Amino acid sequence: MKRVLILGAGTAGTMMANHLQRKLDKKDWAITIVDQYEKHYYQPGFLFIPFDLYSEKDVIKRTRDFIPKGVEYIKSPIELIEAEKNQVLLSNGWVLPYDLLVIATGCEIVPEEVDGVMDGWRKDIFDFYTFEGALALRDKLKDWPGGRLVVHISEMPIKCPVAPLEFAFLSDWFFAEKRKIRDKVELLYVTPLDSAFTKPKCADVLGHLFPQKKIQLINNFSIPHVDAKNKKLISVDGKEVNYDLLVTVPVNMGSSLIDRSGLGDELNFVPTHMHTLQTKKYENIFVIGDASDLPASKAGSVAHFQAEILTENILSYIANKPLTAHFDGHANCFIESGYDKAFLIDFNYELEPVEGTFPLPGIGPFSLLKETKINHLGKLAFKAIYWNMLLRGIPIPTVPAEMKTSGKRLDDLYQP
């Protein structure tokens, strides 16, 4: 028996286990997945926890419940990938040989990368990118009396690039509608980007919401240091932003396992061919999800589309055929804007978000790059789709892995 070894049972790894279990010849191939955590987290739900919209039951289930029958599941921390030897060392001393390796180790926040952040951590400085951080922030917001709330991005890339925007927009709604203290809260959005988002047309549309919601946008703010004692963000060029409460998106990095194994770049992301998802150094190692250095969004929808492409390429690799399945960078994201409305964007490596209808041309029901209540319902419905379809590797009807251009107003891209 030959072995496919999957490292990580998060979103991407679990999807791949389900896809491969259905497609690989069970007489010739065994599949093993390794992860140290018993709990699987629905990470998009962390956004709603600080506002007391989601609870633990919405975002946590057992990892084992989503591993398909016939796949060996090993619960253990991973010590080292020895790529030259085609084996992985576990912390319990086990050595797992492999014929084909899928790295799905994701990425994680590293707040200590910005000097001074840990001095105020979970006191006046919070994150919502972890379950623990989201809970702590929920408790903080419950009775916070108001003041200057700064939503801040340390540097790119980050998981779910729209999440900080969503947090700022939901904060406006939360303090106005739930806490009734919006007049006592000054909202600022501080980003190292030169606009509200990475894609120009989308940034322009979302940027118009800032004055409407009375959120101050401070761009081109690169931060090496936080003065937690005096509650100040300090940029590389000496600019300062004061805060009473800082909600930061810390530096995101790939797993330290990748660093220990000598497989990553300076941020521990694995250099990966952008279309085939094969690593640039080893032909029998593939990467999916947030662990790669691809210029695609680090989001669950991207991992879902990648999983379909990667499955085809793994089958081709096993059959000694060219890797012809082509990942185009497809990303699909709902952007919650508060007051029961949301946007939807659909884009890839080549084409940025534009207006249109999705997934059916001219029908929808969702509107692209428009703020609607139906988009908000789609955002809420995504939780059930995630648990019942995406994790189990079930394709979503009418939403293929390769981005469709039908239904999109592509002429908008060429207008001044």
N, C-alpha and C positions, 0 to 999 in steps of 0.2 A: 504493500500500500504506500502511495505517495501522500504527502501531507501539505495541505494549505494551512498556514498558521496566520491567524488574524490577531493583531495586538490592539486591544481596546474594544470594549463592548458598549461604547457610547452610541450616538446616533449613527455615525458612518459605519462602525464595525458591526453593529447589529444588523443593519441593512445588508451588508455584504454577506454575513453568515446566512441570512435568509435567501438571498439571491443564489449564492453558490450551492447551497444545499439542494435547491431545486434543479440546478443545471449540471452539476458535476456527476460523472459516472461513479456511483457509490462502490462499484467493484474495484475501482482503481484509486480513488481518492478519499482520504479522510480529512475532515475539517476540524480544527481546534481553534477556540477563541479564548484569549486570556485577558482578564481584567481584575483589578484588586477590589472593586467596589460592589457591594451587594445591591445598592440602590441605583436605579436609572432615573435621571432627572430630565424633565421636559424644560429645557433651558429658556425657550421663549416665554415661558410662564413666569420667570423670575421678575420680569418687568412689571407684572401686575401685583406682586406680593407687597411691595412697599405701600401701595394705595389700598391695601386690604380687599382687593378684588379676587385674588386667588389665595388658596391656602395650601398646606402641605399635600393634601389628598389630590390636588389638581396637578401637581408637578412631580410626584414621586411614585414609582412602582418598582417591583422587584426586577432586577436585571435578568434573572434566570427565566422569568415568564416570557421573555421575547427571544430567547435563544431557541432555534428550532430543534425539534427532535432529531437525533442523529448527529448533532454537532457536539463535540466534546467541549465542555466549559470548565476552565480552570480558574479558580479565584486565587489570585496571587499577585503581589507586586512584581514588576519585571526589572531585573537588574541590568541586563546588557543584551544588545543585539550584536552578535559576532557574524557580520555579513560574509566575511571571507570564509568562514567555516559553515555557513548555512545553518546556524543554530542560534537559539535564544536562551539566555540564562535567567532563571527565576530566582527571586529572593529566598525561596525555600530550598535552594540548591539543585532543583531539577534542571536538566538540560533538554531542551526541546529542539530536535532537528526539524528542518523544513525543506521542502522542494520549492515552495513558492510562499512568499511573505507579503502580507497586506498590513501596512502600517496605518492605523486609525487611532492614534494616540491623542489627537486633538490639540488644543492649546489651552493655556491657563493664564490667569492674571498674576502679575509679579509686581505688587505694589512697592516693594522695596527698591525697585529699579529707579524710582524717582526719590531723590534725597529728601528726607523730612516727612514723607507721607506716613510712615509708621509711627511717628511721634503723636499723630492725632487720630490714628486708625480706630475706627468704631467708637470714637468720641465725638469729634466734629467732622471727621472725614469718613465717608462710607462708599461702598460699592453696591451694585445690584446684579453683578455678573456671577455671583455665587449664591447658593441657597442661604447660607449663613449670613452673608452680607445683606441680602434682600430682607430677611427676617429682622436683622438689627436695624435696618433703615425703616422698616414698618413701625417698629417700636419707637424710633426717634421721631417720626413724622406725626405720630398720634397726638402728641401734646407739645410739639415744637411751637413756640409762641410767635414765630415769624422772624423776619430779618432778610438778609441777603443770602439766597440760595444759588450756588454756582454749580452748574452741570458742566463737567470738564472731561475732555479726552486728552490723555497723555501723549500718545503717538499712534500712528497707523502702522500695520493693519490691526484691526480688532474684530472679535466675533460680532456678527450682526451689526454692521456699520450704522444701521438706522436706529438702533436701540437707544442711544443717548438722545437723539431727537425726540423719540417717542416719550422718553422720560420727562423731557422738558415740557412737551405739550400736555402730557397727563398731569404734571405738577400744576400747571395753570388751571386745569379743570378741577383738580383735587382741592386746591386751596380756595377756589371760588365756590364750588358746589358742595363739597363735603365738610371742609373745615370752616368755611365762611370767613376766611381771613386773607383773601387775596390782596386786599388793600394794604396789608401789613407785610407782604412778601415781595421782595425784589428778585426777579428771575434773570440770571445771566447764563449764556451758553458760550463756553470758551473752547476753541478748537484750534489745532495746529494747521488745519486746512485753510485755504483762502476763501472758502465759502461754506455754506451750511452742510454740503454733502459732496461726495467725490465725483458725481456726475453733473455736468453743468446745467442742463435743462431741468433736471430734478432739483438741483440746488436752488435754481431761480424760483421754481414753484414753491418749494418749501420755505425759501427765504422770505417770501411775502407773508408767511404766517407769523413771523417774529414780531413785526410792529403791531399786527392785529391782536396778538396775545400779550403784548407788552413784555416781550422777552428781548433782552439786549444781546446781540450777537457780537462776540469779540473773536475775530479770526486771526490767522497767522501768529498764534500765540504758542510758541514752543517752550516747554517747561523743563528745566533741569532741577528745580528746587521748589519745595513748599516750606514756608516758614509757619509751622503749625502753632508755635507759641503766639505769634501775632496774627495768625489766620490770614496769610497772604500767599497767593500764587506769584512766583517770580519767573519771568521769561528770560530767555537767553540774552535779550537786548536790554534787560533791566526794567522792563515794564512790570507793574504790580496790579494784581486784582485782589481786593479784599473779599472775604467771605465770612458769614456766620455759620453756614453749613455747606460743606463741600461734598458733592456727589461726583466721584471721579470714576473714569474708566481707566484703570491702571494699564501699564504696558502689558501687552499680550505676547506670550512666547510659547513656542512649542515645548513639548515635554522635555524635562531634564534627561530622560532616557535617551533621547536623540543626541543630546550633547555628549553624554557619557559614551555613546556608541560611535561617535565621530561621523555621524550621518547628516548633520544639519548645518545651516548657515549661522550667522551671528545671532539670530533670534531663535535658533533651534528648529527652524522649519526645514523640511527635507526638500532639496532641489529636485523638481519633478517636471517631466515633459508635460506641457500644458494641455495637449490634446489626448495623449494616450494614458496618462496617469502612471506611467512607468518611471521609476527613479532614473536620474541621469547617470548614476554610477553602476547600478546593479540591475541586470535584465530581469532577474527573478524576484525583484522587490517592487511593489506597487504602493501608491499612497492615495488615500481618500480623505476628504473632509479637511478639517482645520490644520492637520499636520503638515500639509504641503506648503510650498512657497508660491503657489500659483497666484496670478493677479486676478483671482475671482473672489467674490464675497465669501467670507467665512460664515456660512449660514446653513441651516438644516436643509433648506430646499436645494442648495447646491450639492450637498452630499447625496441627496436623493437622486438628482439627475446624474451625478458622477457614478453612482452605484450601478445604474443601468449600463452605462458606457464601459465601466471597468469590468463588469461581468463578461461582456462580449470580448474585451481584449484579453482577459485571462483565458477564456476558452480558446481564443486564437493562439495565444502563447503556448498553451499546453499542446495544441495541435501543430506546432511549429509553422504557423501561418503568420503573415504580416498583421500588425495591429492596426486594423482599419477603422475601428470605432472611434469617433471623433467627438471629444468633449469641447463644446463651444463657449464654455464659461457661463452657461445659463444660470441665472438667478431670478428668483421670484419672491418678492417680499411685500407683505402688508405693512403699512406704516400707520400706527394708531395716532390720531391727532387730537383726541379728547372729545367730549360731548357726543359720544356714540357715533363718531365718524372716523374714517380712515382712508388712506390712499392705498394704491396698489402699483407696484412697479415690476416690470418684466424686461430683462435685458441680458446681454452676454458680453463676451470680450469685445466684439466689434460695434455693437449697437447699444446706445444708452437708452434710458427710459423715455418713452414718448406717450402721447395720448392714444386712446383707442379703447377697444372692448376686449374682454378676456373671460373665459377661454374661447368662446365662440364668436367669430367675427360678426359684428353688427348686432349681436344678441347679448353678449355678456355672460352672466348677469353683472360681472364686475367691470368697473371703469378704471382704465389705466391713467395714472397721474392726475386723477380727479378725487376730490374729497367727497365721499358718499357714505350713507348709513349702511348700504349693502356691503361695501368693503369692510366696514366694521364687523358686520355679522360674519363675513368670511374670515376675518382675523380670529374671532372667537371659535368658529367652527374648525379652525386648523388644529386645535388641541385634539379633538376626536379623530381627525384624519391622521394626525401624527401617531397616536397610540394604536389605531386600528389598521392603518394602511402603510404609512411611510416606514415605520420601524420593521414591519413584517415584509418589506420589499414588494408591496403590491402597487403596481402602476396606477396612477390617477388617470381616469379616462379623460381624453381630450387635452391632456397636458403632457406632451412627450418630452424626452430628455433634451432634444435639440429645440432651441427656441423657434417658435413659429413667428413669421412676420405678418401673416394675415391678421387683419383686425387692428393693425397698428398704423398710425399716421406718420409714416417714415418721411414724408415730405417735410415734416417739421424740422428734421435734422439739417436740412439744407437751406432753411430760411434764415436770413440774418437776424 
